[in-house]
Amino acid sequence: MNGFDKLLVLIGVVFATGVGSANNSVAQSSSLTAFYTAPVASMAPMWIAKEVGFFKKNGLDVKLVFIASGPVGTASVLGSETDVGIIGGFAPLRAMVGGAKGLVIIGQSKNRITSKIVGKKDIASVQDLKGKRLGIDRIGSNPDMFAQAALSRFKIDTFKDLQYVQLGDVGKVVAALKAGAIDAGIAGAPHDLFAQRLDFKVILDIDLLKIPFAATVLMSGRDTVSRKQPELTRFTRAYAEAIHYFLTNPEGTAKVVTKYTQITDREVLAYSINSEATAMEKTLQVDPKGLELILEFIGKTVPQAASTKPEDFYDPRFFNDLRESGFLKKLWGDKL
């Protein structure tokens, strides 16, 4: 067992022993504890479902909590403290490959990479990034995978052809550019907008490459799926309705996003929401290709990933229900 897996087990024990009794105090028939792992617009449907009342509409009493880490969010499910959460795809896949067989993905809400590479104006093209200092938060993170996935299409090896600078936080890319500590960096909305306001340029809009990637997924536990299938069916219906609201009600969405992110600049709000809207998955259907890319990256350090297939990691019953029941047709009509 490596350090990452030991950390998950330790955190899971803490959740189970320290706060595991919380779920027992709420009737299982209509109650769920859900989490999100970042105050970013891609996770807004979870907030919308809570604030606008889609959970209540579907007969659910949902306790929503913020867990500021993918591994800790994963451990909260392993420890039975939470029932379901919205999370980046890497942490749960890494845990499952490492032996956490009790986890399962039940839906996908963001289906591709939407970040940009921003940097100095004298970098004329993607090829000119060779030899330059590229800022990411840390190796093994989403920005690291975004850089590898995008630049490999230009025959650039991020470890051989670039100088990686680990900043520790995606929010530090703009400050590092301003200080001259890096030449370019991976930035998602709204940080790419902040960089452009400071007269840095977009070197590569990764969104335009349309790289399939399980950027955000709905994760639960296999035991929870067995015990609470009716509740999770209603949960995914509420989430699908919240995605519809996100994509069709910009004013209402902006109010909810402001509450959870504390962003009040209307231009920044609109930019963040619109950036995420391009990759929002209306159907919650998991794209195996998006999981394959993550497994490819995991396989570089965890050999057993090579013997797995995407279907090992997700349960299609909930997003299949959305389509087969006619729920999506009722929401979207012919716009799917």
HUBELFEN-V63843 format. One record per pair of residues at least 24 apart in sequence whose C-alpha atoms are under 8 Angstrom apart, sorted by the first residue. I is the first residue (numbers start at 1). J is the second residue. D is the distance in Angstrom with one decimal. If there is no record, write none. Layout:
# HUBELFEN-V63843
i=I j=J d=D
i=I j=J d=D
This chain:
# HUBELFEN-V63843
i=5 j=95 d=6.8
i=5 j=98 d=6.5
i=8 j=71 d=6.6
i=8 j=72 d=7.2
i=8 j=74 d=7.6
i=8 j=75 d=5.5
i=8 j=95 d=7.7
i=9 j=75 d=7.2
i=11 j=72 d=6.7
i=11 j=75 d=5.9
i=11 j=76 d=7.7
i=12 j=75 d=4.7
i=12 j=76 d=6.1
i=12 j=77 d=7.9
i=12 j=78 d=5.8
i=12 j=79 d=4.5
i=13 j=79 d=6.3
i=14 j=79 d=7.8
i=15 j=75 d=7.6
i=15 j=76 d=6.1
i=15 j=79 d=5.4
i=15 j=80 d=7.6
i=15 j=81 d=6.2
i=16 j=79 d=4.6
i=16 j=80 d=6.4
i=16 j=81 d=6.5
i=19 j=81 d=6.9
i=20 j=79 d=7.1
i=20 j=80 d=6.4
i=20 j=81 d=5.2
i=21 j=81 d=7.9
i=22 j=81 d=7.2
i=23 j=81 d=6.7
i=23 j=82 d=7.9
i=28 j=228 d=7.7
i=29 j=228 d=7.9
i=29 j=231 d=7.3
i=30 j=59 d=6.5
i=30 j=60 d=4.9
i=30 j=61 d=6.0
i=30 j=231 d=6.3
i=31 j=60 d=5.7
i=31 j=61 d=4.7
i=31 j=62 d=5.7
i=31 j=63 d=7.8
i=31 j=231 d=7.6
i=32 j=60 d=7.3
i=32 j=61 d=6.4
i=32 j=62 d=4.9
i=32 j=63 d=6.3
i=32 j=82 d=7.6
i=32 j=83 d=6.0
i=32 j=84 d=7.7
i=32 j=231 d=7.6
i=33 j=62 d=5.6
i=33 j=63 d=4.7
i=33 j=64 d=6.0
i=33 j=65 d=7.6
i=33 j=81 d=7.6
i=33 j=82 d=5.0
i=33 j=83 d=5.4
i=33 j=84 d=6.8
i=34 j=62 d=6.6
i=34 j=63 d=6.1
i=34 j=64 d=4.9
i=34 j=65 d=6.3
i=34 j=82 d=5.8
i=34 j=83 d=5.9
i=34 j=84 d=4.9
i=34 j=85 d=5.1
i=35 j=64 d=5.5
i=35 j=65 d=4.7
i=35 j=66 d=5.5
i=35 j=67 d=6.5
i=35 j=73 d=7.4
i=35 j=82 d=7.1
i=35 j=84 d=6.7
i=35 j=85 d=4.5
i=35 j=86 d=6.4
i=36 j=64 d=7.8
i=36 j=65 d=6.7
i=36 j=66 d=5.3
i=36 j=67 d=6.2
i=36 j=68 d=7.8
i=36 j=73 d=7.9
i=36 j=85 d=5.6
i=36 j=86 d=5.0
i=36 j=87 d=6.3
i=37 j=66 d=6.0
i=37 j=67 d=5.0
i=37 j=68 d=4.8
i=37 j=69 d=5.6
i=37 j=70 d=6.3
i=37 j=73 d=6.8
i=37 j=86 d=6.9
i=37 j=87 d=5.8
i=37 j=88 d=8.0
i=38 j=66 d=7.5
i=38 j=67 d=7.6
i=38 j=68 d=5.9
i=38 j=69 d=7.7
i=39 j=260 d=6.2
i=39 j=261 d=5.3
i=40 j=261 d=6.8
i=41 j=257 d=6.6
i=41 j=272 d=6.3
i=41 j=273 d=5.9
i=41 j=276 d=6.6
i=42 j=110 d=7.1
i=42 j=216 d=7.5
i=42 j=273 d=7.8
i=42 j=276 d=5.6
i=42 j=277 d=8.0
i=42 j=280 d=7.7
i=43 j=86 d=6.7
i=43 j=216 d=7.8
i=44 j=246 d=7.5
i=44 j=253 d=7.8
i=44 j=256 d=7.6
i=44 j=257 d=6.3
i=45 j=239 d=6.3
i=45 j=242 d=5.0
i=45 j=243 d=5.4
i=45 j=246 d=6.5
i=46 j=86 d=7.4
i=46 j=239 d=6.6
i=46 j=242 d=7.3
i=47 j=256 d=6.9
i=47 j=257 d=7.9
i=47 j=260 d=7.7
i=48 j=242 d=5.7
i=48 j=245 d=7.8
i=48 j=246 d=7.7
i=48 j=253 d=7.2
i=48 j=256 d=6.5
i=49 j=238 d=6.1
i=49 j=239 d=6.1
i=49 j=241 d=7.6
i=49 j=242 d=5.2
i=51 j=256 d=7.2
i=54 j=238 d=5.0
i=54 j=239 d=7.6
i=54 j=241 d=7.0
i=54 j=242 d=6.9
i=55 j=234 d=7.9
i=55 j=235 d=6.7
i=55 j=238 d=5.5
i=55 j=239 d=8.0
i=57 j=238 d=7.8
i=58 j=234 d=5.8
i=58 j=235 d=7.4
i=58 j=237 d=7.8
i=58 j=238 d=6.5
i=59 j=234 d=7.7
i=60 j=231 d=7.2
i=60 j=234 d=7.6
i=60 j=235 d=7.5
i=77 j=103 d=7.5
i=77 j=220 d=6.5
i=77 j=221 d=6.1
i=78 j=102 d=6.8
i=78 j=103 d=7.1
i=78 j=221 d=7.0
i=83 j=220 d=5.8
i=83 j=221 d=6.9
i=83 j=224 d=6.4
i=84 j=218 d=6.8
i=84 j=219 d=5.5
i=84 j=220 d=4.5
i=84 j=221 d=7.5
i=85 j=218 d=5.5
i=85 j=219 d=5.4
i=85 j=220 d=6.7
i=86 j=216 d=6.4
i=86 j=217 d=5.6
i=86 j=218 d=4.7
i=86 j=219 d=6.5
i=87 j=216 d=5.3
i=87 j=217 d=5.5
i=87 j=218 d=6.5
i=87 j=219 d=7.1
i=88 j=214 d=7.2
i=88 j=215 d=5.3
i=88 j=216 d=4.3
i=88 j=217 d=6.1
i=89 j=214 d=5.2
i=89 j=215 d=5.6
i=89 j=216 d=5.6
i=89 j=217 d=5.8
i=89 j=291 d=7.7
i=89 j=294 d=7.7
i=90 j=142 d=7.5
i=90 j=214 d=7.9
i=90 j=294 d=6.4
i=92 j=219 d=7.6
i=93 j=294 d=7.8
i=93 j=295 d=7.4
i=93 j=313 d=7.3
i=94 j=298 d=6.7
i=96 j=313 d=7.5
i=97 j=302 d=8.0
i=97 j=304 d=7.1
i=97 j=305 d=6.0
i=97 j=308 d=8.0
i=98 j=302 d=8.0
i=102 j=221 d=5.5
i=102 j=222 d=5.3
i=102 j=223 d=7.0
i=103 j=219 d=7.2
i=103 j=220 d=6.0
i=103 j=221 d=4.4
i=103 j=222 d=5.8
i=103 j=313 d=7.9
i=104 j=219 d=5.8
i=104 j=220 d=5.5
i=104 j=221 d=5.6
i=104 j=222 d=5.9
i=104 j=313 d=5.7
i=104 j=314 d=5.3
i=104 j=315 d=6.7
i=105 j=217 d=6.7
i=105 j=218 d=5.8
i=105 j=219 d=4.4
i=105 j=220 d=6.2
i=105 j=313 d=6.2
i=105 j=314 d=4.4
i=105 j=315 d=6.3
i=106 j=217 d=7.6
i=106 j=218 d=5.6
i=106 j=219 d=5.8
i=106 j=220 d=6.8
i=106 j=286 d=7.9
i=106 j=314 d=5.8
i=106 j=315 d=5.3
i=106 j=316 d=6.4
i=106 j=317 d=7.7
i=106 j=318 d=6.5
i=106 j=319 d=7.4
i=107 j=217 d=5.7
i=107 j=218 d=4.9
i=107 j=219 d=7.3
i=107 j=284 d=4.9
i=107 j=285 d=5.7
i=107 j=286 d=5.7
i=107 j=314 d=7.7
i=107 j=315 d=8.0
i=107 j=316 d=7.5
i=107 j=318 d=7.4
i=107 j=319 d=6.4
i=108 j=214 d=6.8
i=108 j=216 d=6.1
i=108 j=217 d=4.2
i=108 j=218 d=5.9
i=108 j=281 d=6.8
i=108 j=284 d=4.8
i=108 j=285 d=5.8
i=108 j=286 d=5.1
i=108 j=287 d=7.7
i=109 j=215 d=8.0
i=109 j=216 d=5.7
i=109 j=217 d=5.8
i=109 j=218 d=7.4
i=109 j=280 d=5.6
i=109 j=281 d=4.8
i=109 j=282 d=7.2
i=109 j=284 d=5.4
i=109 j=285 d=7.9
i=110 j=213 d=7.9
i=110 j=214 d=6.5
i=110 j=215 d=5.4
i=110 j=216 d=5.1
i=110 j=217 d=7.1
i=110 j=276 d=7.9
i=110 j=279 d=5.4
i=110 j=280 d=4.7
i=110 j=281 d=5.5
i=111 j=212 d=6.0
i=111 j=213 d=5.4
i=111 j=214 d=5.4
i=111 j=215 d=6.0
i=111 j=216 d=7.4
i=111 j=279 d=5.6
i=111 j=280 d=6.5
i=111 j=281 d=6.1
i=111 j=287 d=7.2
i=111 j=290 d=6.9
i=112 j=207 d=7.4
i=112 j=210 d=6.3
i=112 j=211 d=5.5
i=112 j=212 d=4.6
i=112 j=213 d=4.4
i=112 j=214 d=6.5
i=112 j=215 d=6.2
i=112 j=279 d=5.9
i=112 j=290 d=7.3
i=113 j=146 d=6.8
i=113 j=206 d=6.6
i=113 j=207 d=5.7
i=113 j=210 d=7.0
i=113 j=211 d=6.1
i=113 j=212 d=7.0
i=113 j=213 d=6.1
i=113 j=215 d=6.7
i=113 j=279 d=7.7
i=114 j=188 d=6.8
i=114 j=205 d=7.7
i=114 j=206 d=6.0
i=114 j=207 d=4.3
i=114 j=275 d=7.1
i=114 j=276 d=7.2
i=114 j=279 d=7.2
i=115 j=146 d=7.6
i=115 j=186 d=6.7
i=115 j=187 d=5.6
i=115 j=188 d=4.3
i=115 j=189 d=7.1
i=115 j=192 d=7.9
i=115 j=205 d=6.8
i=115 j=206 d=5.7
i=115 j=207 d=6.4
i=116 j=186 d=5.8
i=116 j=187 d=5.4
i=116 j=188 d=6.1
i=116 j=192 d=6.7
i=116 j=202 d=6.7
i=116 j=203 d=7.5
i=116 j=204 d=5.7
i=116 j=205 d=4.6
i=116 j=206 d=5.3
i=116 j=207 d=7.3
i=117 j=184 d=6.6
i=117 j=185 d=5.5
i=117 j=186 d=4.7
i=117 j=187 d=6.2
i=117 j=202 d=6.0
i=117 j=203 d=5.5
i=117 j=204 d=5.1
i=117 j=205 d=6.5
i=117 j=206 d=7.4
i=118 j=184 d=5.4
i=118 j=185 d=5.6
i=118 j=186 d=6.5
i=118 j=187 d=6.8
i=118 j=192 d=6.6
i=118 j=195 d=7.0
i=118 j=196 d=8.0
i=118 j=200 d=6.6
i=118 j=201 d=5.5
i=118 j=202 d=4.5
i=118 j=203 d=5.4
i=118 j=204 d=7.1
i=119 j=177 d=7.0
i=119 j=183 d=5.7
i=119 j=184 d=3.9
i=119 j=185 d=6.3
i=119 j=195 d=7.9
i=119 j=200 d=5.4
i=119 j=201 d=5.5
i=119 j=202 d=6.6
i=119 j=203 d=6.6
i=120 j=177 d=7.8
i=120 j=183 d=5.9
i=120 j=184 d=6.4
i=120 j=200 d=5.4
i=120 j=201 d=6.3
i=121 j=199 d=8.0
i=121 j=200 d=6.0
i=121 j=201 d=5.7
i=123 j=203 d=7.3
i=124 j=203 d=7.5
i=125 j=203 d=6.4
i=126 j=154 d=7.6
i=126 j=203 d=6.3
i=126 j=204 d=6.7
i=127 j=154 d=7.4
i=127 j=156 d=7.8
i=129 j=162 d=7.1
i=129 j=184 d=8.0
i=130 j=156 d=7.4
i=130 j=161 d=5.2
i=130 j=162 d=5.4
i=131 j=161 d=5.7
i=131 j=162 d=4.8
i=131 j=163 d=6.4
i=132 j=162 d=5.5
i=132 j=163 d=5.9
i=132 j=182 d=7.9
i=132 j=183 d=6.1
i=132 j=184 d=7.6
i=133 j=162 d=6.2
i=133 j=163 d=4.6
i=133 j=164 d=5.8
i=133 j=165 d=6.4
i=133 j=182 d=5.0
i=133 j=183 d=5.2
i=133 j=184 d=6.4
i=134 j=162 d=6.7
i=134 j=163 d=6.0
i=134 j=164 d=5.1
i=134 j=165 d=5.8
i=134 j=182 d=6.0
i=134 j=183 d=6.2
i=134 j=184 d=4.9
i=134 j=185 d=5.0
i=134 j=186 d=7.6
i=135 j=164 d=6.1
i=135 j=165 d=4.7
i=135 j=166 d=6.0
i=135 j=167 d=6.5
i=135 j=173 d=6.3
i=135 j=176 d=7.8
i=135 j=182 d=6.0
i=135 j=183 d=7.8
i=135 j=184 d=6.2
i=135 j=185 d=4.2
i=135 j=186 d=6.4
i=136 j=164 d=7.2
i=136 j=165 d=6.3
i=136 j=166 d=5.3
i=136 j=167 d=6.0
i=136 j=168 d=7.6
i=136 j=169 d=7.7
i=136 j=170 d=6.6
i=136 j=173 d=7.2
i=136 j=185 d=6.1
i=136 j=186 d=5.9
i=137 j=166 d=5.2
i=137 j=167 d=4.7
i=137 j=168 d=4.3
i=137 j=169 d=4.6
i=137 j=170 d=5.0
i=137 j=172 d=7.9
i=138 j=166 d=4.9
i=138 j=167 d=6.6
i=138 j=168 d=5.6
i=138 j=169 d=7.6
i=139 j=166 d=7.0
i=143 j=170 d=7.9
i=143 j=186 d=6.1
i=143 j=187 d=7.8
i=145 j=294 d=7.9
i=145 j=297 d=7.3
i=146 j=186 d=7.9
i=147 j=186 d=7.1
i=149 j=211 d=7.7
i=150 j=206 d=6.4
i=150 j=209 d=7.5
i=150 j=211 d=7.7
i=189 j=271 d=7.1
i=189 j=272 d=5.1
i=189 j=275 d=6.6
i=190 j=268 d=6.2
i=190 j=271 d=6.8
i=190 j=272 d=5.4
i=193 j=268 d=7.6
i=193 j=271 d=7.9
i=211 j=290 d=8.0
i=212 j=287 d=7.6
i=212 j=289 d=6.0
i=212 j=290 d=4.6
i=212 j=293 d=7.7
i=213 j=289 d=7.1
i=213 j=290 d=3.7
i=213 j=291 d=6.5
i=213 j=293 d=6.6
i=213 j=294 d=7.4
i=214 j=286 d=7.8
i=214 j=287 d=7.4
i=214 j=290 d=4.7
i=214 j=291 d=5.8
i=214 j=294 d=7.7
i=232 j=318 d=7.6
i=233 j=318 d=5.8
i=233 j=321 d=7.7
i=236 j=318 d=6.7
i=236 j=319 d=7.4
i=236 j=322 d=7.9
i=237 j=322 d=6.7
i=237 j=327 d=7.6
i=240 j=282 d=6.7
i=240 j=283 d=6.9
i=240 j=284 d=7.0
i=240 j=328 d=7.9
i=241 j=331 d=7.2
i=243 j=280 d=7.6
i=243 j=282 d=6.4
i=244 j=282 d=7.1
i=244 j=331 d=7.3
i=244 j=332 d=7.8
i=246 j=277 d=7.8
i=247 j=277 d=6.4
i=282 j=336 d=7.4
i=283 j=319 d=6.7
i=283 j=322 d=7.3
i=283 j=323 d=7.5
i=283 j=328 d=7.0
i=284 j=319 d=5.7
i=285 j=316 d=7.6
i=285 j=319 d=5.5
i=285 j=320 d=7.6
i=286 j=314 d=7.7
i=286 j=316 d=7.7
